[in-house]
Amino acid sequence: MGDLSKDFSRSEFQCKCGCGFDTVDAELLKVVQDVRDHYHARTTINSACRCLEHNRSVGSTDTSQHPKAKAADITVRGVSPARVHHYLVQKYPDKYGIGNYADFTHVDVRSDRARW
């Protein structure tokens, strides 16, 4: 049980550097909850909120959606990142940023559409 939704807690979204940044965009929360509900499997938030310093330290740009609390890198137990990516692209064909990586799927709720 989570304190933000039925499956997610604020602590799962907080910046990994320990700075305390833990804001979560409500639309992002709905999307990751949708993934969890669709697969009926544990969905792990590998990285979500990032302060600018931490974002830079992991090699990301200042224009990333992570410092805006609008992005999450996720894994779903027993489901390949490619399958999660495919699901998100099919479910949300005209919006969001959705990226496919070897070890995780990136999703962000930017106002325009981006795919990689």
C-alpha positions as CSV (number, residue, x, y, z in Angstrom):
1,M,0.0,0.0,0.0
2,G,1.3,3.4,-0.9
3,D,0.7,6.9,0.4
4,L,0.3,8.4,-3.1
5,S,-1.7,5.7,-4.8
6,K,-2.7,2.2,-4.0
7,D,0.8,0.9,-4.9
8,F,3.2,3.8,-4.8
9,S,4.7,5.8,-2.0
10,R,6.4,9.2,-2.1
11,S,9.7,7.7,-0.9
12,E,9.9,5.7,-4.1
13,F,10.0,8.9,-6.2
14,Q,12.5,10.9,-4.1
15,C,15.9,12.1,-5.4
16,K,18.5,9.4,-4.8
17,C,21.1,11.9,-3.6
18,G,19.3,12.3,-0.3
19,C,18.5,16.0,-0.7
20,G,14.8,15.5,0.1
21,F,13.4,16.4,-3.3
22,D,10.3,14.2,-3.5
23,T,7.7,16.0,-5.6
24,V,5.6,13.8,-7.9
25,D,3.6,15.0,-10.9
26,A,0.0,13.7,-10.5
27,E,-0.2,12.7,-14.2
28,L,3.1,10.8,-13.9
29,L,1.7,8.9,-10.9
30,K,-1.4,7.9,-12.9
31,V,0.8,6.6,-15.8
32,V,3.0,4.4,-13.6
33,Q,0.0,3.2,-11.7
34,D,-1.6,2.3,-15.0
35,V,1.6,0.2,-15.9
36,R,1.4,-1.5,-12.5
37,D,-2.3,-2.3,-13.0
38,H,-1.9,-3.5,-16.6
39,Y,0.8,-6.0,-15.8
40,H,-0.3,-6.9,-12.2
41,A,3.4,-7.0,-11.3
42,R,5.7,-5.1,-9.0
43,T,6.7,-1.9,-10.8
44,T,9.9,-0.4,-9.4
45,I,10.7,3.3,-9.7
46,N,14.5,3.3,-10.4
47,S,14.8,7.0,-10.7
48,A,12.2,9.8,-10.7
49,C,12.7,13.2,-9.0
50,R,16.2,14.5,-9.4
51,C,17.6,17.8,-8.1
52,L,19.7,19.5,-10.7
53,E,22.9,18.6,-9.0
54,H,22.1,14.9,-9.0
55,N,20.7,15.1,-12.5
56,R,24.0,16.5,-13.7
57,S,25.9,13.9,-11.8
58,V,24.2,11.0,-13.6
59,G,25.0,12.7,-17.0
60,S,21.6,14.1,-17.8
61,T,20.8,17.6,-19.1
62,D,19.2,20.5,-17.3
63,T,16.3,20.2,-19.7
64,S,15.5,16.7,-18.5
65,Q,12.0,16.0,-17.2
66,H,13.4,14.4,-14.0
67,P,14.2,17.8,-12.2
68,K,10.6,18.8,-13.0
69,A,9.3,15.7,-11.2
70,K,7.6,14.7,-14.5
71,A,9.7,11.6,-15.3
72,A,10.4,8.1,-14.0
73,D,12.7,5.3,-15.1
74,I,10.8,2.0,-14.3
75,T,11.1,-1.7,-14.4
76,V,8.3,-4.2,-14.2
77,R,9.0,-7.6,-12.6
78,G,9.0,-10.3,-15.2
79,V,8.4,-7.9,-18.1
80,S,11.1,-6.7,-20.5
81,P,11.6,-3.0,-20.9
82,A,10.9,-3.4,-24.6
83,R,7.4,-4.8,-23.8
84,V,6.7,-2.0,-21.3
85,H,7.8,0.5,-23.9
86,H,5.6,-1.0,-26.5
87,Y,2.6,-1.0,-24.1
88,L,3.1,2.7,-23.3
89,V,3.6,3.7,-26.9
90,Q,0.3,1.9,-27.8
91,K,-1.6,3.3,-24.8
92,Y,-0.4,6.9,-25.2
93,P,0.4,7.3,-29.0
94,D,0.1,11.0,-29.1
95,K,1.7,12.2,-25.9
96,Y,4.5,11.8,-23.4
97,G,8.2,11.0,-23.6
98,I,8.7,7.2,-23.8
99,G,12.2,5.8,-24.0
100,N,13.4,2.2,-24.3
101,Y,16.6,1.2,-22.6
102,A,18.2,-2.2,-22.0
103,D,17.5,-2.2,-18.2
104,F,14.5,0.1,-17.8
105,T,11.7,2.1,-19.5
106,H,11.7,5.9,-19.3
107,V,8.3,7.7,-19.2
108,D,7.7,11.3,-18.7
109,V,4.6,13.5,-19.0
110,R,6.0,16.3,-21.0
111,S,3.4,18.4,-23.0
112,D,4.6,17.1,-26.4
113,R,5.4,13.7,-27.8
114,A,8.9,12.1,-27.9
115,R,10.1,8.6,-28.6
116,W,13.4,6.8,-28.3
